[in-house]
Every structure is written in C-alpha cells, then in structure tokens.
Amino acid sequence: MINKFINSTEDITRETLEGYVMAFPDRVKLGGENIIVRANAKSADKVAIVTLGGSGHEPALSGFVGEGMLDCSVVGDIFAAPGAQRLFQALQLFKRDAGILLVVLNHSGDVMSANMATQLAERAGIRVVKLLTHDDISAGLNAPDDDRRGLAGCIPLYKIIGAAAEQGKSIEEIEEIGKRFNDQVGTLAVAMRSCTHPQNGATIAELPAGEIEIGMGQHGEGGGGRQQLSTADNVATQMISLLMRKLQPVKGDKVLLYINGVGATTHMEMSIIFRKAAMILTEAGIEVADGKITELLTVQEQAGFQMILAKLDADHVELLKNALSNAPYWVNIGR
C-alpha cells in the first residue's frame, strides 16, 4: 500500500491540478488538460512566458503562474515530461506577435518535448524562443552547460523574466536578461533520504542511514558522491564554497541565496544552513540582496535541500525585489 493521501494512482496529476485551481480561482485556471494558465491573462501585445515539467514537485512549476511571472505551465505525469503535443497545444493558446519565451529545464524528456513542440509551432507560424536552464553544478565546475541539469534555479528566473515581460519588454530584451541570469546562477542539492514514487511506492534511490549525497538530482539521480552526515555548518560550508568557486563572486557583488527544501527537511534545519552560508558570503564582502528559506520545488518526501546562489546585476535586483507579482506561491507587493 502506498503511504500517501491519494485516491486512484492514475488520477493523481489531474486531481492535484483540479484542487490547485479550486484553491486559487482568482489567479489560475485550467486552459486545457494539464495546462495551467493565468486566470486573468495579460495583454496579447506582451511576451508570454511558458514552461513545462512533470508533476510531483509542487509548488513548482504551476505555483508560479500568475501576474508578473509565468503565463502558463504545461504539466506532465509524476516526474515525467508532458509530451510535445500537450506543449504544442499550450503554445497555440499563446500565439502572438510579441512571441513566446519557453523556459525548459535541462532534463532529457523536457528537452525532447520542447524541441518537437517548437518545430510544430514554427510550422504553425508561432514565434517561440527557448531558454534552457542548467543551474546544477554537480557535473563539475567546468562541465559544459549541456551536461548540467536544471534544478530550482529556474524559479527566480521565472520571476525575473516574468516581470520583464509584464513591463512590456521585447522578446529579445527578455531573452538577454534571462540568459544573463542563467549564466550567473548555480544550484547544488543534497539528500539524506530519497523520495518514493507516489504512483508505485518505489524508492528512487537508496541512501544508508547516516549518509548524505551532495549533488543528487531532481528525482534522486546520482551526484557528486556520498559521505557521512556532518554538522549543518560543515555541509553549508562545503556547498557554498563550491557554488562560490563556480560563480566567482567578488567583494561588493550582490547575490541571491535561497535554501529550497525538497519535501521533508524542516525550516529549522534550513535556517541553520542559510545562517552559515550567509555568514561566509558576508565575511567575503558579498551582499545577500535577496534571500529565501522556503519550499519552491520539492521531490515528494525527500529529505534534503537545494542551495541556490546567483550573482545579481542591478536589473535582476529590481525585477526580483521591486516588480509586482501575484502567483499563488510568489506574491510580491513591490516597493
């Protein structure tokens, strides 16, 4: 028996999305089967921001559909890409002269769905620009972007480019802003217990008691290697040091530091981790201009977290901190 509050395993995704739009009817609605769109669409003369990904990572990705963020999230089954036809259906909904910016996390199924759907869109005269996220640094500090997976670094990207689109910037301007952030963000994940698949109860990966894996992927894929569980300060130091080596922030830089819980790690633990990472940055003369301790992208009941670090340019700070947003899981009243 699967130890979760569900009905039929075949209906998990559909019922999840139905419950979600019932909870936030003033902000989101279903635009088609497993397609979440804004309840109040922005004007068609502005660039649409669309993304795709499997369910099972709530609140990501649909929790960030709303004013100032995503226009549409195309949802696949548990941990699975939605497929090219469903994505193409969503792209048809947002056909406009201003164009569509499609954010794709670097996972094989998502990339394949996006490539096929954009080919169909091109034939239908729909203008689509793809932006591939690759923030996971566990493949190696010098690994090519194509070998780096997309993790929770996509969420602040949604806020930045969503705000830019809301302001009426062109698709070329938004792409440049997004690419610049994409090149300046890194994420590193750690797990001490893997999740189980909610449709079959299978454990995605096995981690012996007392061991952790730094660099584990979104669904329990292998990462940088296993080690004994250590203190929060030791783990935080190891992770922030690797991220700083990758991004090379210098004294005077402004950065984003997020601790994203992935399902079964408490805010107490994440706060202690954030404390040490922020102390190391501050001691180096680096300003944490935007910090969060929260759950943005989860992996069912996996125990662990993702540490996200990004160097922020002045426009990134403005779009993150001061631009309005009203997505169910990211409300920003601005300044």
Secondary structure, 3 states (H helix, E strand, C coil): CCCCCCCCHHHHHHHHHHHHHHHCCCCEEEEECCEEEECCCCCCCCCEEEEEEEECCCCCCHHHECECCECEEEEEEECCCCCHHHHHHHHHHCCCCCCEEEEEECCHHHHHHHHHHHHHHHHCCCCEEEEEECCECCCCCCCCHHHCCCCCCHHHHHHHHHHHHHCCCCHHHHHHHHHHHHCCEEEEEEEEECCECCCCCCECCCCCCCEEEECCCCCCCCCCCEEECCCHHHHHHHHHHHHHHHHCCCCCCEEEEEEEECECCCHHHHHHHHHHHHHHHHHCCCEEEEEEEECCCCCCCEEEEEEEEEECCHHHHHHHHHCCEEECCEEECCC
